[in-house]
Amino acid sequence: MGMGWRRSQPVIPRELDLVFLEAIELGISIMRVRVAAFSISLDGFGAGPTQSMENPLGVRGTELHEWLFHTGAFKKMTGQEGGSRGVDNDFAVQSFENVGAWILGRNMFGPIRGDWPDDTWRGWWGDEPPYHVPVFVLTHHARPPLAMRGGTVFHFVTGGIHAALERARAAAGGRDVRVGGGVATVREYLRAGLVDELHLALRPVLMGSGEALWQGLDVRGLGYECTGSVSGERATHVFLRRRP
C-alpha cells in the first residue's frame, strides 16, 4: 500500500489532515504519544535473543537497524561524517522532530538487572545521549535523576507506565512523547491503548527468535489500523494509528 509523501513532509493520517492544519494555523500544538523509527523483522521481532553487554540489541539485533546505521542522521548523531540522504534518512530525521520527552524501558538504558549496585552506569550512549530532552526510564528500582550533556536528563520511574506517561507529558511542554522501546515497553503501551501513532521500519530479515512485538496483542482489536507505507533504501516504513 503506497502513500503520498514528500521529503520532510510529516506523516499524518488522511482523516486528521484538516485537524492538524487548522491547529497549525491557530498556533495550537497537538501532543501525540508515538513510536517512531522502530525496527522490526519480517517475522515480527524487534530485538534479537540474549541481550547482553556484548549484544545490547540481542544476537543479530544489529541487522534490524542496518537501515538506520547508513543514514546521515545516525552518522551525525554518533559524531561521524557522511551517510545517506534518501528516504530512510528523512524518516530517521523526522522521528526526532517535535519530541519533548522520551519513555524507555530499563534495558534501553543499560544491561544491569535488579538493584542498582551504584550510579556509575550512565547509559549506552556515553556522556551526551541523542535525546536532548527529559527521558523517563521504567524500572522497579529507584535511582536519582541523572543529568547528561546536551540537555538529556534521565528520570527513573518506579510507578509504572501510566506514571511515566503522566510525567513525560508534563515535561514535554506540548510536544510529542516518544516511546522509544524496548519491545516489552512498546507492547505495554500498545496494550493499554496509550500510543497514538506508530512508525515501524520493516527490515527484510528473518530473526527466528528474540523479542516479538505482536506477541499476545490483537492490534486491530485494540483499535489500530495501517494508514500507509513507504519504501526506503533498506527498510519499508509502515505507519499505524489508533482510531479515535
C-alpha positions in Angstrom: 0.0 0.0 0.0 1.5 3.3 -1.0 1.1 6.7 0.5 1.6 10.2 -0.7 4.9 11.5 0.6 7.3 14.3 0.0 10.7 14.7 1.6 10.4 16.2 5.1 6.6 16.1 5.0 5.1 14.9 8.2 3.3 11.6 8.1 -0.3 12.4 9.2 -3.3 10.1 8.7 -5.5 11.5 6.0 -8.5 11.8 8.3 -6.6 14.0 10.6 -5.1 16.3 8.0 -7.7 19.1 8.5 -7.4 18.9 12.2 -3.7 19.3 12.2 -3.7 22.0 9.5 -6.3 24.0 11.5 -4.3 23.6 14.7 -1.1 24.8 12.9 -2.9 27.8 11.6 -4.2 28.6 15.1 -0.8 28.0 16.6 -2.1 25.1 18.7 0.2 22.2 19.5 -1.3 18.7 19.4 0.6 16.4 21.7 0.9 12.8 20.5 2.3 9.7 22.1 4.2 7.9 19.3 6.5 5.1 18.5 8.9 6.2 15.7 11.6 4.5 13.6 11.1 1.3 15.5 12.9 -1.5 13.6 11.1 -4.9 13.2 11.9 -8.0 11.2 9.6 -9.7 8.7 8.7 -12.3 11.4 7.8 -9.6 13.9 10.8 -9.4 16.2 12.0 -6.0 17.4 15.2 -7.3 19.1 17.4 -10.4 18.9 17.6 -13.0 21.7 20.0 -13.0 24.6 20.6 -9.3 25.1 23.8 -8.6 27.0 26.6 -6.0 27.4 28.2 -7.5 24.2 24.9 -7.7 22.3 22.8 -4.8 23.6 20.3 -5.3 20.7 20.3 -9.1 21.2 22.1 -11.6 19.0 21.9 -10.4 15.3 19.9 -7.4 16.6 22.1 -5.0 14.6 20.6 -6.5 11.4 17.3 -4.8 12.3 18.9 -1.4 12.4 21.0 -1.5 9.3 18.7 0.9 7.6 19.4 3.5 10.3 23.1 2.9 10.6 23.7 4.1 7.0 21.8 7.4 7.3 23.3 10.8 7.6 21.1 11.4 10.6 22.7 8.4 12.5 26.3 9.4 11.4 25.8 12.9 12.7 24.2 11.7 15.9 27.3 9.5 16.5 29.9 12.1 15.6 30.6 10.7 12.1 30.5 12.3 8.7 28.7 11.2 5.5 25.8 8.8 5.4 22.8 8.5 3.0 20.3 11.3 2.4 17.4 9.4 1.0 14.0 8.2 2.2 15.5 6.2 5.2 17.4 9.3 6.3 14.3 11.5 6.1 12.3 9.3 8.3 15.2 9.0 10.8 15.3 12.8 11.0 11.5 13.0 11.3 11.5 10.6 14.2 13.3 13.2 16.4 11.2 16.2 15.3 8.8 17.7 17.8 9.7 15.3 20.6 9.6 16.9 24.0 10.2 13.8 26.2 11.0 10.1 25.8 9.9 6.9 27.7 12.3 4.0 27.7 12.3 0.5 29.3 15.2 -0.2 31.6 17.0 -2.4 29.0 17.2 0.7 26.8 19.2 2.4 29.5 21.6 -0.4 30.3 22.2 -4.1 30.9 22.0 -4.0 34.7 19.3 -6.1 36.3 17.9 -5.8 39.8 19.1 -3.2 42.3 21.5 -0.6 41.0 24.9 -1.5 42.5 25.9 2.1 42.3 25.4 5.1 40.0 28.4 4.5 37.7 26.4 3.2 34.7 25.3 6.2 32.7 23.6 4.7 29.7 24.6 3.2 26.4 25.3 6.5 24.6 28.2 8.0 26.7 28.2 11.4 28.1 26.0 13.1 25.5 23.0 10.9 24.6 21.0 11.7 21.5 17.7 12.6 23.3 18.4 16.2 24.5 15.1 16.3 26.4 13.9 14.6 29.6 13.9 10.8 29.4 11.7 8.6 31.7 13.1 5.2 32.4 10.7 2.5 33.6 12.3 0.5 36.5 11.4 -1.3 39.7 14.4 0.2 41.5 14.7 3.8 42.4 17.6 6.0 41.4 18.2 9.7 41.5 17.8 11.7 38.2 20.9 11.7 36.0 21.7 14.9 34.1 23.9 14.5 30.9 25.5 16.8 28.5 23.3 18.2 25.8 20.1 18.5 27.8 19.2 14.8 28.4 18.1 14.1 32.0 17.2 10.5 32.9 14.4 10.2 35.4 13.8 6.7 36.9 10.2 5.9 37.3 9.0 3.1 39.6 5.3 3.8 39.4 4.6 2.0 36.1 3.7 3.1 32.5 0.9 5.5 33.4 3.0 7.4 35.9 5.8 7.6 33.4 3.5 8.9 30.7 2.0 11.5 33.1 5.4 12.8 33.9 6.6 12.7 30.3 3.5 14.7 29.1 4.1 17.3 31.8 7.8 17.6 30.8 7.2 17.6 27.0 5.7 21.2 27.1 3.0 20.4 24.5 5.4 18.5 22.2 5.2 14.8 21.5 6.1 12.0 23.8 8.1 9.3 22.1 8.1 5.7 23.4 11.5 4.5 22.4 11.3 0.9 23.5 12.3 -1.8 24.1 9.9 -4.2 22.7 8.2 -5.1 26.0 7.7 -1.4 26.8 6.1 -0.7 23.4 3.9 -3.7 23.8 2.7 -2.5 27.3 1.8 0.9 25.9 0.0 -0.6 22.9 -1.9 -3.0 25.1 -3.1 0.0 27.3 -4.2 1.9 24.1 -1.8 4.8 25.0 0.1 5.0 21.7 -1.5 7.3 19.1 0.8 6.6 16.2 3.4 4.0 15.2 6.2 4.2 12.6 7.7 0.8 12.0 10.8 0.3 9.9 10.3 -3.2 8.4 13.5 -4.9 7.6 13.8 -7.8 5.1 15.3 -10.2 7.5 14.1 -13.2 9.5 15.2 -13.4 13.1 13.6 -16.7 14.1 13.7 -15.8 17.8 14.0 -12.8 20.0 11.5 -10.3 21.4 8.3 -10.5 19.4 6.5 -7.1 19.1 3.0 -8.5 18.4 3.1 -11.4 20.9 -0.2 -11.5 22.9 -1.6 -8.4 21.1 -4.7 -8.1 19.0 -3.6 -4.9 17.4 -6.7 -4.4 15.3 -8.9 -5.2 18.3 -7.0 -2.6 20.3 -8.2 0.0 17.7 -5.1 0.3 15.5 -5.1 0.4 11.7 -2.5 0.8 9.0 -2.5 4.2 7.3 0.2 3.6 4.7 3.7 2.6 3.8 6.8 4.0 2.0 9.7 2.0 0.6 13.1 3.2 1.7 16.5 2.1 0.6 16.9 -0.6 3.3 13.6 -0.7 5.1 9.9 -0.3 4.3 8.3 2.3 6.6 4.9 1.3 7.8 2.5 3.6 9.6 -0.3 2.7 12.1 -2.6 4.9 14.2 -5.2 4.3 16.8 -8.7 5.1 15.7 -10.4 7.9 17.7 
